[in-house]
Amino acid sequence: MENFDQIFTLLANEGIGLNLDILETGLLNIIALLAILFFTGRDFLGSVLEERKTTIVKSVQDAEDRLNEAQKRLDEAQKQLNQANLVISEIRNETVSTKKVLLESDAFEAKKDLKIRFERALVAFRSKERQIFLEIKQQIISLVLKRTVVRAQETFGPKERATALINDTINKLEGDLL
């Protein structure tokens, strides 16, 4: 407070009167007070404002730099995404072609396997058919021989004549069997 009194005393000595009574003073004292604050605080406020301005400018510049860097990274990421999409589409195309090749190969192998199985089944069927045919032929021959024996016995009573007829018949049939 003493400092303010000294400032006012100096001003009073120079010819400007300063009334310290708040009710009697008016606009003149307020303007004088503002002028004193402006002149004395100008250097302090100027340096603070200048520092603040420098800080703000630097912050704005840093933000612009970060924005530019982020834009560059975004562009790079877009390029990488496009490249990744190309690689993915190539992999899909290769997968589809590989699937086609595998399916064709599997189909070919399946046809080949079915052909081999069918041929084996056909061979087995023909073999079984031949075997059944031979069995039926043997049974027919056996039945014919039995009937012939029965008829010969009925027709020819004596055993010697029947035996000669049977032997003749067997000899004739034997040529057909072989």
trRosetta pair geometry for C-beta under 8 A, 3 or more apart (Angstrom, degrees):
i j d omega theta_ij theta_ji phi_ij phi_ji
1 4 5.8 -52 -158 33 41 111
1 5 6.6 42 147 -19 68 103
2 5 5.5 -54 -152 35 37 113
2 6 6.4 37 151 -21 68 104
3 6 5.7 -54 -150 34 33 111
3 7 6.5 34 152 -20 65 103
4 7 5.6 -50 -149 33 35 112
4 8 6.4 30 154 -15 66 106
5 8 5.8 -59 -149 40 31 108
5 9 6.2 35 151 -24 66 106
6 9 5.4 -51 -144 34 33 114
6 10 6.4 36 155 -19 64 103
7 10 5.9 -54 -153 34 30 112
7 11 6.5 28 151 -16 63 107
7 36 7.0 83 163 -146 143 143
8 11 5.6 -54 -148 39 35 112
8 12 6.2 38 152 -24 66 105
8 18 4.7 -127 -159 90 99 158
8 20 6.9 58 177 -74 162 107
9 12 5.6 -53 -147 33 32 112
9 13 6.5 34 154 -21 64 103
10 13 5.8 -53 -150 31 32 111
10 14 6.8 23 155 -15 62 108
11 14 6.0 -62 -153 36 33 108
11 16 5.0 -51 170 70 92 110
11 18 5.6 66 95 -34 122 129
11 32 7.8 92 -167 -173 160 133
12 16 6.9 -92 -94 79 34 60
12 17 6.1 50 -127 -122 80 46
12 18 5.5 -93 -70 21 93 98
16 32 7.7 157 156 -118 139 138
18 29 7.1 100 -152 -111 78 95
18 32 7.2 -148 -112 118 101 165
19 24 5.3 -90 152 100 141 112
19 25 4.8 180 86 -75 103 93
19 29 6.8 -94 62 -68 80 127
20 25 7.4 -14 -135 -37 7 134
21 24 4.1 38 93 27 118 110
21 25 6.2 156 79 -18 60 89
22 25 6.0 -58 -137 39 27 106
25 28 6.8 -115 -166 64 83 87
25 29 3.8 15 175 -9 131 144
25 30 7.9 141 139 -28 108 72
26 29 6.7 124 54 18 29 94
26 30 7.5 -64 137 1 39 103
27 30 5.6 -59 -150 38 39 111
27 31 6.1 37 155 -19 72 106
28 31 5.9 -55 -147 37 29 108
28 32 6.3 29 154 -19 63 108
29 32 5.5 -53 -145 38 32 113
29 33 6.2 36 154 -22 65 105
30 33 5.6 -52 -148 35 31 113
30 34 6.4 30 152 -17 64 105
31 34 5.7 -54 -147 38 32 110
31 35 6.2 34 153 -21 65 106
32 35 5.7 -53 -147 36 31 113
32 36 6.4 32 154 -20 64 104
33 36 5.8 -53 -149 34 30 111
33 37 6.4 28 153 -15 64 107
34 37 5.6 -55 -146 40 33 110
34 38 6.0 35 154 -24 66 107
35 38 5.5 -52 -144 35 30 113
35 39 6.3 21 160 -11 65 106
36 39 6.2 -59 -145 41 27 102
36 40 6.0 8 164 -2 65 115
37 40 6.3 -64 -135 49 24 98
37 41 5.2 -5 175 7 66 124
38 41 6.6 -61 -119 51 15 92
38 42 5.9 40 164 -59 57 100
39 42 5.9 -29 -141 -7 22 119
40 44 8.0 6 137 9 63 114
41 44 5.1 -65 -157 52 60 110
41 45 4.9 51 147 -17 92 112
42 45 6.1 -58 -132 47 23 102
42 46 5.5 30 162 -27 63 113
43 46 5.6 -51 -136 36 23 115
43 47 6.4 19 163 -15 60 105
44 47 6.3 -59 -151 36 25 103
44 48 6.4 19 154 -14 63 110
45 48 5.6 -56 -143 41 34 111
45 49 5.8 31 158 -17 69 109
46 49 5.9 -56 -141 41 25 107
46 50 6.0 28 156 -21 63 109
47 50 5.5 -52 -142 38 30 114
47 51 6.3 33 155 -19 64 104
48 51 5.8 -53 -150 36 29 111
48 52 6.2 31 150 -20 63 108
49 52 5.4 -52 -144 38 33 114
49 53 6.1 38 153 -22 65 104
50 53 5.6 -50 -146 35 31 113
50 54 6.3 32 153 -19 63 105
51 54 5.6 -53 -147 37 31 112
51 55 6.2 33 152 -21 65 106
52 55 5.6 -53 -147 36 30 113
52 56 6.3 29 153 -19 64 106
53 56 5.8 -54 -146 37 30 109
53 57 6.2 28 155 -17 65 107
54 57 5.8 -54 -145 38 29 109
54 58 6.1 28 155 -18 64 109
55 58 5.7 -57 -145 39 27 110
55 59 6.2 29 154 -20 64 107
56 59 5.6 -53 -146 36 30 112
56 60 6.3 30 154 -18 65 104
57 60 5.8 -53 -148 37 30 110
57 61 6.2 30 152 -19 64 107
58 61 5.6 -53 -146 38 31 112
58 62 6.2 33 153 -19 65 105
59 62 5.6 -52 -145 37 31 111
59 63 6.2 33 153 -21 64 105
60 63 5.6 -53 -148 36 31 113
60 64 6.4 32 152 -18 64 104
61 64 5.7 -53 -149 36 31 111
61 65 6.3 34 150 -20 64 105
62 65 5.5 -53 -147 37 32 113
62 66 6.2 32 153 -18 66 105
63 66 5.7 -52 -146 38 31 110
63 67 6.2 35 151 -22 64 105
64 67 5.4 -51 -146 36 32 115
64 68 6.3 33 154 -19 65 103
65 68 5.7 -53 -149 36 31 110
65 69 6.2 30 152 -17 65 107
66 69 5.6 -53 -144 40 32 112
66 70 6.1 34 154 -20 66 106
67 70 5.7 -53 -144 38 29 111
67 71 6.3 32 153 -22 63 105
68 71 5.6 -53 -148 34 31 113
68 72 6.5 33 152 -20 64 103
69 72 5.6 -52 -150 34 33 112
69 73 6.4 31 152 -16 65 105
70 73 5.6 -53 -147 39 33 111
70 74 6.2 38 151 -23 65 104
71 74 5.5 -51 -146 35 31 114
71 75 6.4 34 153 -19 63 103
72 75 5.7 -53 -150 35 31 112
72 76 6.3 30 151 -17 64 106
73 76 5.5 -54 -146 39 33 112
73 77 6.1 35 153 -21 66 106
74 77 5.6 -53 -145 37 30 112
74 78 6.3 35 152 -22 64 103
75 78 5.6 -51 -150 32 31 113
75 79 6.6 33 151 -19 63 102
76 79 5.6 -51 -151 34 33 112
76 80 6.4 31 151 -17 66 105
77 80 5.6 -53 -145 39 33 111
77 81 6.2 38 152 -23 65 104
78 81 5.6 -52 -146 35 31 113
78 82 6.4 32 153 -19 64 103
79 82 5.8 -54 -151 36 31 111
79 83 6.4 30 151 -17 65 106
80 83 5.6 -53 -146 39 33 112
80 84 6.1 36 152 -21 66 105
81 84 5.6 -52 -144 37 31 112
81 85 6.3 33 153 -20 64 103
82 85 5.7 -52 -148 35 31 112
82 86 6.5 34 151 -19 63 103
83 86 5.6 -52 -151 34 34 113
83 87 6.4 33 151 -18 66 104
84 87 5.6 -53 -147 37 33 111
84 88 6.2 36 152 -22 66 105
85 88 5.6 -51 -144 36 32 113
85 89 6.4 31 156 -18 65 104
86 89 5.9 -55 -148 37 30 108
86 90 6.4 30 153 -18 64 106
87 90 5.6 -54 -149 37 32 113
87 91 6.3 33 152 -20 65 105
88 91 5.7 -53 -148 36 31 111
88 92 6.4 34 152 -21 65 103
89 92 5.5 -49 -147 35 34 113
89 93 6.4 35 153 -19 65 103
90 93 5.7 -53 -148 36 32 110
90 94 6.3 30 154 -16 65 107
91 94 5.7 -55 -146 40 31 111
91 95 6.1 36 152 -24 65 106
92 95 5.5 -54 -147 35 30 114
92 96 6.4 31 154 -20 65 103
93 96 5.8 -52 -149 34 31 110
93 97 6.4 25 154 -13 65 106
94 97 5.8 -56 -145 41 32 107
94 98 6.0 34 154 -20 66 108
95 98 5.6 -55 -144 38 28 112
95 99 6.2 32 154 -22 64 104
96 99 5.7 -52 -149 34 30 112
96 100 6.5 32 152 -20 63 103
97 100 5.6 -50 -150 33 34 113
97 101 6.4 34 152 -18 66 104
98 101 5.7 -53 -147 37 33 110
98 102 6.2 31 154 -17 66 107
99 102 5.7 -57 -145 40 30 110
99 103 6.1 29 156 -19 66 108
100 103 5.8 -57 -145 38 28 109
100 104 6.2 27 156 -17 64 107
101 104 5.8 -56 -147 38 29 110
101 105 6.2 29 153 -18 64 109
102 105 5.6 -55 -146 39 31 112
102 106 6.1 30 155 -18 66 106
103 106 5.6 -52 -143 39 31 110
103 107 6.1 33 155 -21 64 105
104 107 5.6 -52 -145 36 30 112
104 108 6.3 32 154 -20 64 105
105 108 5.7 -53 -148 35 30 111
105 109 6.3 29 154 -16 64 106
106 109 5.7 -54 -145 40 32 111
106 110 6.1 33 154 -22 66 106
107 110 5.6 -53 -144 36 30 112
107 111 6.4 32 154 -19 64 104
108 111 5.8 -53 -149 35 30 110
108 112 6.3 30 153 -19 64 107
109 112 5.6 -54 -147 38 31 113
109 113 6.1 31 154 -19 66 107
110 113 5.7 -54 -145 39 30 111
110 114 6.2 30 155 -18 65 107
111 114 5.8 -56 -145 39 28 109
111 115 6.2 32 154 -23 64 106
112 115 5.7 -53 -149 33 28 113
112 116 6.5 27 153 -17 63 105
113 116 5.8 -54 -150 36 31 110
113 117 6.3 28 153 -16 65 108
114 117 5.7 -56 -144 40 32 110
114 118 6.0 34 156 -22 67 107
115 118 5.8 -54 -145 36 27 111
115 119 6.3 27 155 -18 63 106
116 119 5.9 -55 -149 36 29 110
116 120 6.4 28 153 -17 64 106
117 120 5.7 -54 -147 38 32 110
117 121 6.2 32 154 -19 66 106
118 121 5.6 -54 -146 38 31 111
118 122 6.2 34 153 -21 65 106
119 122 5.6 -53 -146 36 31 114
119 123 6.3 32 154 -19 65 104
120 123 5.7 -52 -147 37 32 111
120 124 6.2 31 153 -17 65 106
121 124 5.6 -53 -145 39 31 111
121 125 6.1 36 152 -23 65 105
122 125 5.5 -51 -145 35 30 113
122 126 6.3 28 156 -16 64 105
123 126 5.9 -55 -147 38 30 108
123 127 6.2 31 153 -20 64 108
124 127 5.6 -55 -146 37 30 113
124 128 6.2 29 155 -18 65 107
125 128 5.8 -56 -147 39 29 108
125 129 6.1 33 151 -24 65 106
126 129 5.4 -50 -144 34 32 115
126 130 6.4 35 155 -19 64 103
127 130 5.8 -52 -151 35 30 111
127 131 6.3 30 151 -19 64 107
128 131 5.5 -53 -147 37 33 113
128 132 6.2 32 154 -18 67 104
129 132 5.9 -55 -147 38 29 107
129 133 6.2 32 152 -21 64 107
130 133 5.6 -54 -146 36 30 114
130 134 6.3 29 155 -18 65 105
131 134 5.8 -55 -150 36 30 109
131 135 6.4 30 152 -19 64 106
132 135 5.6 -53 -147 37 34 113
132 136 6.2 34 154 -19 67 104
133 136 5.8 -55 -148 37 29 109
133 137 6.2 31 152 -20 64 108
134 137 5.5 -53 -145 37 32 114
134 138 6.3 35 154 -21 65 104
135 138 5.7 -53 -149 35 31 112
135 139 6.4 29 152 -18 64 105
136 139 5.7 -55 -149 37 32 110
136 140 6.3 34 152 -21 66 104
137 140 5.7 -52 -147 35 31 111
137 141 6.3 31 154 -18 64 106
137 177 7.8 146 145 -121 120 81
138 141 5.7 -54 -148 38 30 111
138 142 6.2 32 153 -21 64 107
139 142 5.5 -53 -146 37 32 113
139 143 6.3 32 154 -19 66 104
140 143 5.7 -55 -148 37 30 109
140 144 6.2 30 153 -19 65 106
141 144 5.7 -54 -145 37 30 110
141 145 6.2 30 155 -19 64 106
141 173 6.3 133 -144 177 108 135
141 177 6.8 40 -101 -85 159 117
142 145 5.8 -55 -149 36 29 111
142 146 6.4 29 153 -19 64 106
143 146 5.7 -54 -147 36 31 110
143 147 6.2 28 156 -16 66 107
144 147 5.9 -56 -146 40 30 108
144 148 6.0 32 154 -22 65 109
144 173 7.5 163 97 -105 132 147
145 148 5.6 -54 -144 37 29 113
145 149 6.3 32 154 -21 64 104
145 166 7.9 72 -159 -153 85 96
145 169 7.5 155 -116 119 72 122
145 170 7.1 52 -119 -90 115 87
145 173 7.5 -114 -73 41 99 170
146 149 5.7 -53 -150 34 31 111
146 150 6.4 28 152 -18 65 105
147 150 5.6 -53 -146 37 33 110
147 151 6.1 29 156 -15 68 108
148 151 5.9 -55 -142 41 29 107
148 152 5.9 31 157 -21 64 109
148 165 8.0 -153 167 130 104 103
148 166 6.7 136 124 -114 112 77
148 169 5.6 -169 173 144 157 169
149 152 5.8 -55 -143 38 26 111
149 153 6.3 26 156 -19 62 107
149 162 7.7 75 -149 174 61 113
149 166 6.1 41 -96 -107 79 126
150 153 5.9 -58 -151 36 28 110
150 154 6.4 24 151 -16 64 107
151 154 5.5 -56 -146 39 33 109
151 155 5.8 21 158 -11 70 111
152 155 5.8 -57 -134 46 28 102
152 156 5.4 -23 180 34 69 108
152 162 4.4 124 145 -141 112 92
152 165 5.3 180 -130 88 131 134
152 166 6.1 -140 43 -60 173 91
153 156 7.0 -60 -109 66 18 70
153 157 7.7 56 -174 -113 52 33
153 162 5.8 50 -82 -130 56 152
156 161 4.6 -129 -174 100 138 116
156 162 4.6 177 90 -68 121 84
156 165 6.7 146 9 5 155 145
158 161 5.0 75 78 14 100 104
158 162 6.8 -176 93 -7 51 93
159 162 5.7 -62 -145 41 33 111
159 163 6.0 35 158 -24 69 108
160 163 5.7 -53 -146 33 29 111
160 164 6.6 28 155 -18 62 104
161 164 5.8 -53 -150 34 32 110
161 165 6.5 30 153 -16 65 107
162 165 5.8 -56 -148 38 32 110
162 166 6.2 33 155 -20 66 108
163 166 5.7 -53 -145 36 30 112
163 167 6.3 31 156 -20 64 107
164 167 5.8 -54 -148 36 29 111
164 168 6.5 32 153 -20 63 105
165 168 5.7 -54 -150 34 32 113
165 169 6.4 30 153 -17 65 107
166 169 5.7 -56 -149 38 31 110
166 170 6.2 31 153 -20 66 107
167 170 5.7 -52 -144 36 31 111
167 171 6.3 33 155 -21 64 106
168 171 5.8 -56 -150 35 28 111
168 172 6.5 28 153 -18 63 106
169 172 5.7 -55 -151 35 32 111
169 173 6.3 24 154 -12 67 109
170 173 5.8 -60 -144 43 31 107
170 174 6.0 42 154 -34 65 106
171 174 5.6 -46 -144 24 29 118
171 175 7.4 34 156 -20 56 97
172 175 6.4 -56 -169 24 33 109
172 176 7.5 22 143 -10 62 106
173 176 5.5 -58 -158 37 46 112
173 177 6.3 45 149 -25 75 104
174 177 5.7 -51 -145 31 35 112
174 178 6.6 21 163 -10 66 106
175 178 6.6 -62 -147 39 27 99
